[in-house]
């Protein structure tokens, strides 16, 4: 499975928008983090990915030891960190008569420092696997690894020295970096300790993904994706409140659309602002909804005025895919993400996302006094909503369907609820039916589970929403999560759309939303 892309797309660069984004470059906060202990990993089939961490000694004892060819050790920082690693290394024994050849391997999860990367057989580039091999010619020396890493565990392997000397390591440290100001966050202080833990891990996930932009994952991809940005922004508004970073990212997307005015699904920011050649139906619409959310929080009219054209264009382009019967056209010429599921038909949920985005565009048009456009969009949303209820609702099944095979999926039902295609009571009954019937085409990512949880909260199914948060995100914590993961299927914990779980991201932006859900919908309720 891969995204459709068009390398022939031409970029229409808006220099003013790019300059505004550059002016909003965030402050980076730094903190020195040191390891806590030395550990080893052993096989255990009862633990996710089959590897258990066993402490062997305190980190302070490391400096008293020396290591020769073929020896290794694993350091546990006891928390997820994102930053730059350095350490002191010294020769032990005779004067060093050869370089030190050493390999560093970094893992967000124990499996990454336990299984050789040579075993990786996925379709995403293995260059994302976090390791560094160095020759150190002069000893003693300070090693400063050049790349930024995302990890909890660091494995050090002595590939070679010489027969005359060993090496010892001291002052291992990571200069952790983030653009999140942790002093802005107020504690949740709920009576339920698990909900407090969910909030805490969510915030740490968001913190480590907040860098020069809202990154989707600090281990892999490390760039700005629109779907992730939308959810990160929501979590940010109730925690770190770095609203200028959301504004910066919106201007970055608006600065580099293609010749049709469509914003890319993701952006590279170094060495300069470069849009990817991947375009997604749903992600483009999320530019409009993210601008709506930003305006609701900030009431920043100047930004709304400047970015309205880009937001409106995403709606126009999406409407071009609507057939005469009011249903989004489903063929091989498009790609809509929705969720990582190989069998998921995207037509139904995409229809709902278009309705969801249209309603927010109508609100923005009203704010801007665009009365004619507001009336036009209102007519469109009524037509498309009626079409969804007429052509996609299966009365006998009690579900919305999608595609030529009338597929029933969790994603279609959830997005129809979020789009308010039905009234609140009918939506609540639809979700109740969903939880009972459990359609075969399920969900594989925290991204999609977020939308289910939000739909439950919005329809008053608060108990079910909290139950879901505890089961799903709480399940990740039970399985060892320091930060929430890109992918988690409780029924198939080895799941990876990339062909191998070694490449999965275990700190991922779209997973950070329990803090948003709890702080938005829970209020003072005790559970």
SELUM-932528 format. One record per residue (C-alpha): residue in three letters; x, y, z. Coordinates in pm, whole numbers. Layout:
BEGIN
@aa->ALA | px->X | py->Y | pz->Z
...
# end
This chain:
BEGIN
@aa->UNK | px->0 | py->0 | pz->0
@aa->UNK | px->136 | py->343 | pz->-94
@aa->UNK | px->11 | py->693 | pz->-165
@aa->UNK | px->-64 | py->808 | pz->-516
@aa->UNK | px->156 | py->1096 | pz->-619
@aa->UNK | px->218 | py->1317 | pz->-921
@aa->UNK | px->581 | py->1426 | pz->-965
@aa->UNK | px->475 | py->1648 | pz->-1257
@aa->UNK | px->272 | py->1882 | pz->-1036
@aa->UNK | px->393 | py->2241 | pz->-1057
@aa->UNK | px->428 | py->2450 | pz->-743
@aa->UNK | px->284 | py->2801 | pz->-731
@aa->UNK | px->487 | py->2968 | pz->-459
@aa->UNK | px->343 | py->3255 | pz->-252
@aa->UNK | px->644 | py->3444 | pz->-122
@aa->UNK | px->442 | py->3661 | pz->117
@aa->UNK | px->291 | py->3355 | pz->288
@aa->UNK | px->631 | py->3191 | pz->308
@aa->UNK | px->781 | py->3500 | pz->469
@aa->UNK | px->498 | py->3512 | pz->723
@aa->UNK | px->563 | py->3148 | pz->809
@aa->UNK | px->935 | py->3212 | pz->845
@aa->UNK | px->867 | py->3499 | pz->1084
@aa->UNK | px->678 | py->3256 | pz->1309
@aa->UNK | px->968 | py->3015 | pz->1347
@aa->UNK | px->936 | py->2884 | pz->1704
@aa->UNK | px->1174 | py->2899 | pz->1995
@aa->UNK | px->1333 | py->2562 | pz->2065
@aa->UNK | px->1353 | py->2462 | pz->2430
@aa->UNK | px->1643 | py->2237 | pz->2534
@aa->UNK | px->1698 | py->2006 | pz->2827
@aa->UNK | px->1984 | py->1769 | pz->2903
@aa->UNK | px->1858 | py->1414 | pz->2969
@aa->UNK | px->2085 | py->1137 | pz->3096
@aa->UNK | px->2035 | py->759 | pz->3105
@aa->UNK | px->1894 | py->599 | pz->3416
@aa->UNK | px->2013 | py->240 | pz->3395
@aa->UNK | px->2188 | py->-27 | pz->3193
@aa->UNK | px->1957 | py->-302 | pz->3070
@aa->UNK | px->1944 | py->-614 | pz->2860
@aa->UNK | px->1658 | py->-754 | pz->2655
@aa->UNK | px->1535 | py->-1111 | pz->2664
@aa->UNK | px->1272 | py->-1292 | pz->2461
@aa->UNK | px->925 | py->-1310 | pz->2613
@aa->UNK | px->630 | py->-1414 | pz->2399
@aa->UNK | px->386 | py->-1252 | pz->2642
@aa->UNK | px->521 | py->-902 | pz->2570
@aa->UNK | px->451 | py->-698 | pz->2257
@aa->UNK | px->701 | py->-779 | pz->1981
@aa->UNK | px->843 | py->-1054 | pz->2205
@aa->UNK | px->1112 | py->-858 | pz->2393
@aa->UNK | px->1132 | py->-784 | pz->2765
@aa->UNK | px->1365 | py->-526 | pz->2924
@aa->UNK | px->1560 | py->-645 | pz->3227
@aa->UNK | px->1766 | py->-395 | pz->3435
@aa->UNK | px->2125 | py->-500 | pz->3504
@aa->UNK | px->2277 | py->-203 | pz->3687
@aa->UNK | px->2257 | py->171 | pz->3747
@aa->UNK | px->2393 | py->397 | pz->3476
@aa->UNK | px->2655 | py->539 | pz->3715
@aa->UNK | px->2839 | py->206 | pz->3709
@aa->UNK | px->2898 | py->229 | pz->3334
@aa->UNK | px->3204 | py->453 | pz->3369
@aa->UNK | px->3381 | py->186 | pz->3578
@aa->UNK | px->3362 | py->-70 | pz->3297
@aa->UNK | px->3546 | py->-117 | pz->2970
@aa->UNK | px->3441 | py->-287 | pz->2648
@aa->UNK | px->3628 | py->-463 | pz->2371
@aa->UNK | px->3552 | py->-600 | pz->2027
@aa->UNK | px->3218 | py->-781 | pz->2009
@aa->UNK | px->3085 | py->-645 | pz->2339
@aa->UNK | px->2782 | py->-420 | pz->2378
@aa->UNK | px->2546 | py->-259 | pz->2628
@aa->UNK | px->2203 | py->-97 | pz->2624
@aa->UNK | px->2120 | py->227 | pz->2806
@aa->UNK | px->1765 | py->302 | pz->2918
@aa->UNK | px->1676 | py->671 | pz->2949
@aa->UNK | px->1348 | py->563 | pz->3117
@aa->UNK | px->1154 | py->815 | pz->2910
@aa->UNK | px->1105 | py->899 | pz->2546
@aa->UNK | px->1350 | py->1166 | pz->2428
@aa->UNK | px->1403 | py->1353 | pz->2103
@aa->UNK | px->1736 | py->1523 | pz->2054
@aa->UNK | px->2110 | py->1507 | pz->2000
@aa->UNK | px->2332 | py->1251 | pz->2171
@aa->UNK | px->2687 | py->1300 | pz->2290
@aa->UNK | px->2926 | py->1119 | pz->2525
@aa->UNK | px->3287 | py->1089 | pz->2634
@aa->UNK | px->3487 | py->785 | pz->2529
@aa->UNK | px->3831 | py->691 | pz->2666
@aa->UNK | px->4083 | py->415 | pz->2594
@aa->UNK | px->4156 | py->156 | pz->2862
@aa->UNK | px->4487 | py->-35 | pz->2851
@aa->UNK | px->4767 | py->33 | pz->2606
@aa->UNK | px->4772 | py->352 | pz->2396
@aa->UNK | px->4516 | py->307 | pz->2116
@aa->UNK | px->4689 | py->185 | pz->1801
@aa->UNK | px->4374 | py->171 | pz->1584
@aa->UNK | px->4048 | py->361 | pz->1550
@aa->UNK | px->3745 | py->269 | pz->1758
@aa->UNK | px->3476 | py->128 | pz->1532
@aa->UNK | px->3141 | py->161 | pz->1709
@aa->UNK | px->2772 | py->131 | pz->1622
@aa->UNK | px->2490 | py->313 | pz->1799
@aa->UNK | px->2134 | py->185 | pz->1762
@aa->UNK | px->1836 | py->380 | pz->1893
@aa->UNK | px->1495 | py->241 | pz->1976
@aa->UNK | px->1165 | py->384 | pz->2089
@aa->UNK | px->1074 | py->25 | pz->2176
@aa->UNK | px->1286 | py->-269 | pz->2300
@aa->UNK | px->1244 | py->-457 | pz->1972
@aa->UNK | px->1449 | py->-195 | pz->1789
@aa->UNK | px->1759 | py->-264 | pz->1998
@aa->UNK | px->1699 | py->-639 | pz->2005
@aa->UNK | px->1642 | py->-748 | pz->1647
@aa->UNK | px->1907 | py->-677 | pz->1383
@aa->UNK | px->1805 | py->-412 | pz->1133
@aa->UNK | px->1938 | py->-643 | pz->862
@aa->UNK | px->1621 | py->-847 | pz->916
@aa->UNK | px->1401 | py->-556 | pz->804
@aa->UNK | px->1201 | py->-638 | pz->492
@aa->UNK | px->937 | py->-363 | pz->471
@aa->UNK | px->865 | py->-138 | pz->173
@aa->UNK | px->952 | py->193 | pz->341
@aa->UNK | px->1322 | py->278 | pz->319
@aa->UNK | px->1537 | py->110 | pz->583
@aa->UNK | px->1730 | py->437 | pz->613
@aa->UNK | px->1466 | py->542 | pz->868
@aa->UNK | px->1594 | py->275 | pz->1107
@aa->UNK | px->1791 | py->465 | pz->1366
@aa->UNK | px->2157 | py->370 | pz->1377
@aa->UNK | px->2495 | py->533 | pz->1338
@aa->UNK | px->2830 | py->365 | pz->1271
@aa->UNK | px->3143 | py->568 | pz->1346
@aa->UNK | px->3519 | py->540 | pz->1332
@aa->UNK | px->3680 | py->741 | pz->1612
@aa->UNK | px->4043 | py->805 | pz->1523
@aa->UNK | px->4153 | py->998 | pz->1830
@aa->UNK | px->4100 | py->877 | pz->2186
@aa->UNK | px->4004 | py->1002 | pz->2440
@aa->UNK | px->3738 | py->1205 | pz->2265
@aa->UNK | px->3390 | py->1347 | pz->2285
@aa->UNK | px->3151 | py->1184 | pz->2041
@aa->UNK | px->2872 | py->1405 | pz->1912
@aa->UNK | px->2631 | py->1218 | pz->1690
@aa->UNK | px->2525 | py->1439 | pz->1399
@aa->UNK | px->2159 | py->1339 | pz->1363
@aa->UNK | px->1859 | py->1402 | pz->1583
@aa->UNK | px->1720 | py->1079 | pz->1728
@aa->UNK | px->1389 | py->975 | pz->1881
@aa->UNK | px->1432 | py->701 | pz->2138
@aa->UNK | px->1423 | py->561 | pz->2488
@aa->UNK | px->1688 | py->289 | pz->2444
@aa->UNK | px->2040 | py->327 | pz->2306
@aa->UNK | px->2250 | py->24 | pz->2219
@aa->UNK | px->2627 | py->63 | pz->2188
@aa->UNK | px->2821 | py->-210 | pz->2005
@aa->UNK | px->3199 | py->-220 | pz->1989
@aa->UNK | px->3264 | py->-344 | pz->1635
@aa->UNK | px->3642 | py->-326 | pz->1677
@aa->UNK | px->3928 | py->-162 | pz->1863
@aa->UNK | px->4251 | py->-361 | pz->1860
@aa->UNK | px->4393 | py->-634 | pz->2077
@aa->UNK | px->4577 | py->-373 | pz->2283
@aa->UNK | px->4296 | py->-162 | pz->2426
@aa->UNK | px->3932 | py->-144 | pz->2531
@aa->UNK | px->3713 | py->165 | pz->2568
@aa->UNK | px->3498 | py->312 | pz->2842
@aa->UNK | px->3204 | py->553 | pz->2816
@aa->UNK | px->3101 | py->836 | pz->3043
@aa->UNK | px->2875 | py->1143 | pz->3049
@aa->UNK | px->2627 | py->1001 | pz->2801
@aa->UNK | px->2358 | py->1261 | pz->2746
@aa->UNK | px->2087 | py->1374 | pz->2509
@aa->UNK | px->2017 | py->1740 | pz->2443
@aa->UNK | px->1640 | py->1705 | pz->2413
@aa->UNK | px->1465 | py->1960 | pz->2192
@aa->UNK | px->1104 | py->2074 | pz->2149
@aa->UNK | px->910 | py->2390 | pz->2066
@aa->UNK | px->656 | py->2306 | pz->2337
@aa->UNK | px->659 | py->2525 | pz->2647
@aa->UNK | px->571 | py->2279 | pz->2922
@aa->UNK | px->509 | py->2562 | pz->3171
@aa->UNK | px->184 | py->2641 | pz->2987
@aa->UNK | px->27 | py->2305 | pz->3069
@aa->UNK | px->-206 | py->2270 | pz->3364
@aa->UNK | px->-246 | py->1928 | pz->3526
@aa->UNK | px->-566 | py->1739 | pz->3464
@aa->UNK | px->-593 | py->1625 | pz->3828
@aa->UNK | px->-869 | py->1372 | pz->3771
@aa->UNK | px->-965 | py->1123 | pz->4041
@aa->UNK | px->-911 | py->836 | pz->3798
@aa->UNK | px->-533 | py->771 | pz->3781
@aa->UNK | px->-558 | py->604 | pz->3441
@aa->UNK | px->-718 | py->911 | pz->3285
@aa->UNK | px->-441 | py->1124 | pz->3434
@aa->UNK | px->-187 | py->885 | pz->3281
@aa->UNK | px->-357 | py->899 | pz->2942
@aa->UNK | px->-341 | py->1277 | pz->2958
@aa->UNK | px->25 | py->1273 | pz->3063
@aa->UNK | px->137 | py->1038 | pz->2786
@aa->UNK | px->-67 | py->1232 | pz->2528
@aa->UNK | px->105 | py->1555 | pz->2627
@aa->UNK | px->450 | py->1393 | pz->2610
@aa->UNK | px->364 | py->1259 | pz->2264
@aa->UNK | px->265 | py->1605 | pz->2144
@aa->UNK | px->568 | py->1765 | pz->2308
@aa->UNK | px->814 | py->1539 | pz->2130
@aa->UNK | px->640 | py->1596 | pz->1795
@aa->UNK | px->654 | py->1976 | pz->1831
@aa->UNK | px->973 | py->2089 | pz->1666
@aa->UNK | px->1031 | py->2351 | pz->1395
@aa->UNK | px->686 | py->2243 | pz->1276
@aa->UNK | px->425 | py->2003 | pz->1407
@aa->UNK | px->599 | py->1684 | pz->1295
@aa->UNK | px->399 | py->1368 | pz->1239
@aa->UNK | px->668 | py->1157 | pz->1405
@aa->UNK | px->1018 | py->1246 | pz->1528
@aa->UNK | px->1151 | py->900 | pz->1437
@aa->UNK | px->1008 | py->852 | pz->1089
@aa->UNK | px->881 | py->1098 | pz->827
@aa->UNK | px->972 | py->1392 | pz->1055
@aa->UNK | px->767 | py->1631 | pz->848
@aa->UNK | px->444 | py->1826 | pz->845
@aa->UNK | px->135 | py->1623 | pz->746
@aa->UNK | px->-203 | py->1796 | pz->729
@aa->UNK | px->-403 | py->1518 | pz->892
@aa->UNK | px->-163 | py->1509 | pz->1186
@aa->UNK | px->-150 | py->1889 | pz->1208
@aa->UNK | px->-528 | py->1906 | pz->1246
@aa->UNK | px->-524 | py->1678 | pz->1552
@aa->UNK | px->-203 | py->1820 | pz->1699
@aa->UNK | px->-352 | py->2169 | pz->1682
@aa->UNK | px->-659 | py->2056 | pz->1877
@aa->UNK | px->-441 | py->1902 | pz->2149
@aa->UNK | px->-215 | py->2207 | pz->2151
@aa->UNK | px->-503 | py->2448 | pz->2212
@aa->UNK | px->-581 | py->2284 | pz->2548
@aa->UNK | px->-220 | py->2223 | pz->2657
@aa->UNK | px->86 | py->2410 | pz->2526
@aa->UNK | px->-112 | py->2688 | pz->2355
@aa->UNK | px->158 | py->2749 | pz->2094
@aa->UNK | px->-100 | py->2886 | pz->1852
@aa->UNK | px->161 | py->3065 | pz->1643
@aa->UNK | px->302 | py->2726 | pz->1544
@aa->UNK | px->-38 | py->2629 | pz->1404
@aa->UNK | px->-50 | py->2962 | pz->1221
@aa->UNK | px->301 | py->2906 | pz->1084
@aa->UNK | px->209 | py->2565 | pz->951
@aa->UNK | px->-111 | py->2690 | pz->786
@aa->UNK | px->86 | py->2961 | pz->605
@aa->UNK | px->343 | py->2702 | pz->498
@aa->UNK | px->79 | py->2486 | pz->333
@aa->UNK | px->-83 | py->2788 | pz->171
@aa->UNK | px->255 | py->2909 | pz->42
@aa->UNK | px->316 | py->2613 | pz->-190
@aa->UNK | px->-2 | py->2476 | pz->-354
@aa->UNK | px->7 | py->2311 | pz->-693
@aa->UNK | px->-102 | py->2487 | pz->-1012
@aa->UNK | px->-464 | py->2390 | pz->-940
@aa->UNK | px->-448 | py->2549 | pz->-596
@aa->UNK | px->-454 | py->2219 | pz->-407
@aa->UNK | px->-240 | py->2197 | pz->-95
@aa->UNK | px->-9 | py->1899 | pz->-64
@aa->UNK | px->-69 | py->1627 | pz->193
@aa->UNK | px->266 | py->1703 | pz->357
@aa->UNK | px->561 | py->1940 | pz->344
@aa->UNK | px->937 | py->1921 | pz->378
@aa->UNK | px->1086 | py->2225 | pz->552
@aa->UNK | px->1458 | py->2172 | pz->491
@aa->UNK | px->1667 | py->2287 | pz->312
@aa->UNK | px->1371 | py->2501 | pz->208
@aa->UNK | px->993 | py->2473 | pz->202
@aa->UNK | px->908 | py->2193 | pz->-42
@aa->UNK | px->563 | py->2039 | pz->-93
@aa->UNK | px->549 | py->1664 | pz->-138
@aa->UNK | px->395 | py->1538 | pz->-460
@aa->UNK | px->130 | py->1344 | pz->-266
@aa->UNK | px->-224 | py->1483 | pz->-266
@aa->UNK | px->-507 | py->1340 | pz->-58
@aa->UNK | px->-876 | py->1425 | pz->-90
@aa->UNK | px->-942 | py->1426 | pz->284
@aa->UNK | px->-615 | py->1592 | pz->388
@aa->UNK | px->-666 | py->1886 | pz->150
@aa->UNK | px->-1008 | py->1945 | pz->304
@aa->UNK | px->-849 | py->1939 | pz->647
@aa->UNK | px->-668 | py->2262 | pz->560
@aa->UNK | px->-1011 | py->2427 | pz->567
@aa->UNK | px->-1116 | py->2260 | pz->892
@aa->UNK | px->-783 | py->2337 | pz->1061
@aa->UNK | px->-819 | py->2703 | pz->968
@aa->UNK | px->-1172 | py->2691 | pz->1113
@aa->UNK | px->-1046 | py->2540 | pz->1440
@aa->UNK | px->-763 | py->2795 | pz->1457
@aa->UNK | px->-1002 | py->3084 | pz->1408
@aa->UNK | px->-1245 | py->2951 | pz->1670
@aa->UNK | px->-964 | py->2959 | pz->1927
@aa->UNK | px->-778 | py->3276 | pz->1828
@aa->UNK | px->-1030 | py->3497 | pz->1644
@aa->UNK | px->-733 | py->3596 | pz->1426
@aa->UNK | px->-927 | py->3775 | pz->1152
@aa->UNK | px->-620 | py->3884 | pz->955
@aa->UNK | px->-506 | py->3524 | pz->909
@aa->UNK | px->-858 | py->3414 | pz->819
@aa->UNK | px->-883 | py->3684 | pz->552
@aa->UNK | px->-545 | py->3592 | pz->402
@aa->UNK | px->-594 | py->3215 | pz->404
@aa->UNK | px->-963 | py->3204 | pz->310
@aa->UNK | px->-877 | py->3180 | pz->-59
@aa->UNK | px->-669 | py->2869 | pz->-1
@aa->UNK | px->-931 | py->2716 | pz->226
@aa->UNK | px->-1211 | py->2790 | pz->-19
@aa->UNK | px->-1012 | py->2643 | pz->-308
@aa->UNK | px->-986 | py->2307 | pz->-129
@aa->UNK | px->-1367 | py->2299 | pz->-110
@aa->UNK | px->-1400 | py->2387 | pz->-478
@aa->UNK | px->-1162 | py->2110 | pz->-582
@aa->UNK | px->-1342 | py->1854 | pz->-366
@aa->UNK | px->-1680 | py->1954 | pz->-514
@aa->UNK | px->-1542 | py->1879 | pz->-861
@aa->UNK | px->-1542 | py->1512 | pz->-761
@aa->UNK | px->-1911 | py->1512 | pz->-676
@aa->UNK | px->-2125 | py->1337 | pz->-936
@aa->UNK | px->-2468 | py->1451 | pz->-1055
@aa->UNK | px->-2631 | py->1231 | pz->-791
@aa->UNK | px->-2448 | py->1420 | pz->-515
@aa->UNK | px->-2205 | py->1139 | pz->-427
@aa->UNK | px->-1825 | py->1166 | pz->-435
@aa->UNK | px->-1688 | py->983 | pz->-738
@aa->UNK | px->-1494 | py->668 | pz->-646
@aa->UNK | px->-1239 | py->551 | pz->-903
@aa->UNK | px->-865 | py->502 | pz->-949
@aa->UNK | px->-794 | py->871 | pz->-1015
@aa->UNK | px->-792 | py->980 | pz->-652
@aa->UNK | px->-664 | py->893 | pz->-309
@aa->UNK | px->-825 | py->961 | pz->25
@aa->UNK | px->-643 | py->840 | pz->334
@aa->UNK | px->-904 | py->788 | pz->613
@aa->UNK | px->-712 | py->504 | pz->785
@aa->UNK | px->-442 | py->244 | pz->724
@aa->UNK | px->-664 | py->-44 | pz->614
@aa->UNK | px->-595 | py->-237 | pz->291
@aa->UNK | px->-962 | py->-321 | pz->229
@aa->UNK | px->-1129 | py->4 | pz->334
@aa->UNK | px->-1337 | py->171 | pz->63
@aa->UNK | px->-1296 | py->548 | pz->97
@aa->UNK | px->-1608 | py->681 | pz->-77
@aa->UNK | px->-1845 | py->684 | pz->222
@aa->UNK | px->-1610 | py->844 | pz->475
@aa->UNK | px->-1489 | py->1091 | pz->212
@aa->UNK | px->-1847 | py->1195 | pz->143
@aa->UNK | px->-1886 | py->1264 | pz->514
@aa->UNK | px->-1557 | py->1453 | pz->540
@aa->UNK | px->-1667 | py->1676 | pz->252
@aa->UNK | px->-1989 | py->1753 | pz->440
@aa->UNK | px->-1788 | py->1812 | pz->759
@aa->UNK | px->-1557 | py->2057 | pz->578
@aa->UNK | px->-1841 | py->2232 | pz->395
@aa->UNK | px->-2014 | py->2315 | pz->722
@aa->UNK | px->-1698 | py->2475 | pz->855
@aa->UNK | px->-1639 | py->2663 | pz->531
@aa->UNK | px->-1993 | py->2804 | pz->558
@aa->UNK | px->-1911 | py->2932 | pz->906
@aa->UNK | px->-1593 | py->3099 | pz->779
@aa->UNK | px->-1777 | py->3256 | pz->485
@aa->UNK | px->-2026 | py->3399 | pz->733
@aa->UNK | px->-1747 | py->3544 | pz->946
@aa->UNK | px->-1605 | py->3714 | pz->637
@aa->UNK | px->-1939 | py->3847 | pz->516
@aa->UNK | px->-1919 | py->3638 | pz->200
@aa->UNK | px->-2299 | py->3612 | pz->175
@aa->UNK | px->-2321 | py->3482 | pz->-181
@aa->UNK | px->-2061 | py->3213 | pz->-119
@aa->UNK | px->-2223 | py->3122 | pz->211
@aa->UNK | px->-2557 | py->3071 | pz->33
@aa->UNK | px->-2392 | py->2865 | pz->-242
@aa->UNK | px->-2206 | py->2640 | pz->1
@aa->UNK | px->-2520 | py->2599 | pz->211
@aa->UNK | px->-2708 | py->2475 | pz->-95
@aa->UNK | px->-2422 | py->2236 | pz->-174
@aa->UNK | px->-2405 | py->2087 | pz->173
@aa->UNK | px->-2781 | py->2033 | pz->176
@aa->UNK | px->-2764 | py->1856 | pz->-161
@aa->UNK | px->-2468 | py->1637 | pz->-67
@aa->UNK | px->-2612 | py->1551 | pz->274
@aa->UNK | px->-2943 | py->1450 | pz->118
@aa->UNK | px->-2753 | py->1240 | pz->-136
@aa->UNK | px->-2567 | py->1060 | pz->143
@aa->UNK | px->-2894 | py->972 | pz->317
@aa->UNK | px->-3060 | py->874 | pz->-11
@aa->UNK | px->-2785 | py->672 | pz->-180
@aa->UNK | px->-2555 | py->555 | pz->100
@aa->UNK | px->-2795 | py->471 | pz->382
@aa->UNK | px->-2893 | py->103 | pz->398
@aa->UNK | px->-3211 | py->88 | pz->603
@aa->UNK | px->-3209 | py->-290 | pz->634
@aa->UNK | px->-2852 | py->-301 | pz->769
@aa->UNK | px->-2890 | py->17 | pz->971
@aa->UNK | px->-2557 | py->149 | pz->837
@aa->UNK | px->-2416 | py->377 | pz->571
@aa->UNK | px->-2245 | py->194 | pz->285
@aa->UNK | px->-1948 | py->281 | pz->66
@aa->UNK | px->-1837 | py->194 | pz->-286
@aa->UNK | px->-1985 | py->-26 | pz->-556
@aa->UNK | px->-1988 | py->-326 | pz->-324
@aa->UNK | px->-2183 | py->-137 | pz->-56
@aa->UNK | px->-1911 | py->-191 | pz->203
@aa->UNK | px->-2001 | py->-134 | pz->568
@aa->UNK | px->-1706 | py->-2 | pz->768
@aa->UNK | px->-1644 | py->160 | pz->1103
@aa->UNK | px->-1487 | py->463 | pz->932
@aa->UNK | px->-1794 | py->544 | pz->724
@aa->UNK | px->-2028 | py->538 | pz->1025
@aa->UNK | px->-1795 | py->743 | pz->1243
@aa->UNK | px->-1743 | py->1016 | pz->986
@aa->UNK | px->-2116 | py->1034 | pz->906
@aa->UNK | px->-2173 | py->1100 | pz->1276
@aa->UNK | px->-1900 | py->1365 | pz->1293
@aa->UNK | px->-2046 | py->1532 | pz->983
@aa->UNK | px->-2389 | py->1536 | pz->1155
@aa->UNK | px->-2557 | py->1378 | pz->854
@aa->UNK | px->-2818 | py->1245 | pz->1098
@aa->UNK | px->-2960 | py->1421 | pz->1401
@aa->UNK | px->-2796 | py->1360 | pz->1740
@aa->UNK | px->-3032 | py->1085 | pz->1854
@aa->UNK | px->-3009 | py->895 | pz->1523
@aa->UNK | px->-2631 | py->933 | pz->1532
@aa->UNK | px->-2622 | py->794 | pz->1885
@aa->UNK | px->-2824 | py->492 | pz->1778
@aa->UNK | px->-2595 | py->443 | pz->1477
@aa->UNK | px->-2291 | py->430 | pz->1705
@aa->UNK | px->-2466 | py->195 | pz->1946
@aa->UNK | px->-2542 | py->-35 | pz->1653
@aa->UNK | px->-2181 | py->-6 | pz->1538
@aa->UNK | px->-2047 | py->-114 | pz->1878
@aa->UNK | px->-2283 | py->-413 | pz->1883
@aa->UNK | px->-2251 | py->-533 | pz->1524
@aa->UNK | px->-1877 | py->-461 | pz->1488
@aa->UNK | px->-1840 | py->-457 | pz->1106
@aa->UNK | px->-1548 | py->-656 | pz->969
@aa->UNK | px->-1378 | py->-353 | pz->813
@aa->UNK | px->-1242 | py->-210 | pz->1136
@aa->UNK | px->-979 | py->46 | pz->1241
@aa->UNK | px->-601 | py->14 | pz->1267
@aa->UNK | px->-473 | py->350 | pz->1386
@aa->UNK | px->-513 | py->588 | pz->1681
@aa->UNK | px->-599 | py->841 | pz->1410
@aa->UNK | px->-925 | py->660 | pz->1331
@aa->UNK | px->-987 | py->562 | pz->1693
@aa->UNK | px->-972 | py->932 | pz->1783
@aa->UNK | px->-1262 | py->1001 | pz->1551
@aa->UNK | px->-1466 | py->720 | pz->1705
@aa->UNK | px->-1399 | py->852 | pz->2056
@aa->UNK | px->-1491 | py->1206 | pz->1953
@aa->UNK | px->-1811 | py->1084 | pz->1787
@aa->UNK | px->-1907 | py->902 | pz->2107
@aa->UNK | px->-1847 | py->1211 | pz->2318
@aa->UNK | px->-2043 | py->1435 | pz->2078
@aa->UNK | px->-2347 | py->1206 | pz->2085
@aa->UNK | px->-2353 | py->1183 | pz->2462
@aa->UNK | px->-2207 | py->831 | pz->2480
@aa->UNK | px->-1958 | py->949 | pz->2741
@aa->UNK | px->-1925 | py->618 | pz->2925
@aa->UNK | px->-1847 | py->437 | pz->2600
@aa->UNK | px->-1599 | py->706 | pz->2501
@aa->UNK | px->-1408 | py->675 | pz->2829
@aa->UNK | px->-1422 | py->298 | pz->2804
@aa->UNK | px->-1268 | py->325 | pz->2457
@aa->UNK | px->-991 | py->558 | pz->2574
@aa->UNK | px->-901 | py->326 | pz->2858
@aa->UNK | px->-910 | py->14 | pz->2643
@aa->UNK | px->-726 | py->146 | pz->2338
@aa->UNK | px->-478 | py->409 | pz->2457
@aa->UNK | px->-464 | py->241 | pz->2796
@aa->UNK | px->-376 | py->-79 | pz->2612
@aa->UNK | px->-73 | py->93 | pz->2462
@aa->UNK | px->38 | py->202 | pz->2810
@aa->UNK | px->3 | py->-156 | pz->2938
@aa->UNK | px->214 | py->-268 | pz->2642
@aa->UNK | px->492 | py->-28 | pz->2739
@aa->UNK | px->414 | py->303 | pz->2569
@aa->UNK | px->601 | py->610 | pz->2694
@aa->UNK | px->445 | py->803 | pz->2406
@aa->UNK | px->150 | py->694 | pz->2194
@aa->UNK | px->211 | py->502 | pz->1876
@aa->UNK | px->137 | py->547 | pz->1508
@aa->UNK | px->-30 | py->207 | pz->1486
@aa->UNK | px->-202 | py->-16 | pz->1735
@aa->UNK | px->-441 | py->-300 | pz->1669
@aa->UNK | px->-520 | py->-478 | pz->1998
@aa->UNK | px->-616 | py->-789 | pz->1799
@aa->UNK | px->-295 | py->-789 | pz->1592
@aa->UNK | px->-15 | py->-618 | pz->1780
@aa->UNK | px->238 | py->-693 | pz->1507
@aa->UNK | px->36 | py->-493 | pz->1253
@aa->UNK | px->230 | py->-265 | pz->1020
@aa->UNK | px->110 | py->-127 | pz->687
@aa->UNK | px->476 | py->-104 | pz->590
@aa->UNK | px->544 | py->-477 | pz->608
@aa->UNK | px->754 | py->-476 | pz->927
@aa->UNK | px->692 | py->-331 | pz->1275
@aa->UNK | px->1057 | py->-226 | pz->1314
@aa->UNK | px->981 | py->78 | pz->1099
@aa->UNK | px->664 | py->177 | pz->1287
@aa->UNK | px->667 | py->510 | pz->1469
@aa->UNK | px->616 | py->477 | pz->1844
@aa->UNK | px->576 | py->849 | pz->1906
@aa->UNK | px->324 | py->977 | pz->1659
@aa->UNK | px->132 | py->1302 | pz->1632
@aa->UNK | px->-209 | py->1168 | pz->1541
@aa->UNK | px->-209 | py->961 | pz->1861
@aa->UNK | px->-186 | py->1255 | pz->2103
@aa->UNK | px->-556 | py->1340 | pz->2125
@aa->UNK | px->-673 | py->1181 | pz->2454
@aa->UNK | px->-560 | py->1504 | pz->2622
@aa->UNK | px->-784 | py->1702 | pz->2386
@aa->UNK | px->-1079 | py->1468 | pz->2435
@aa->UNK | px->-1046 | py->1458 | pz->2814
@aa->UNK | px->-994 | py->1831 | pz->2856
@aa->UNK | px->-1270 | py->1921 | pz->2608
@aa->UNK | px->-1546 | py->1672 | pz->2690
@aa->UNK | px->-1470 | py->1536 | pz->3038
@aa->UNK | px->-1480 | py->1869 | pz->3219
@aa->UNK | px->-1521 | py->1797 | pz->3593
@aa->UNK | px->-1686 | py->1461 | pz->3544
@aa->UNK | px->-1536 | py->1188 | pz->3763
@aa->UNK | px->-1515 | py->832 | pz->3632
# end
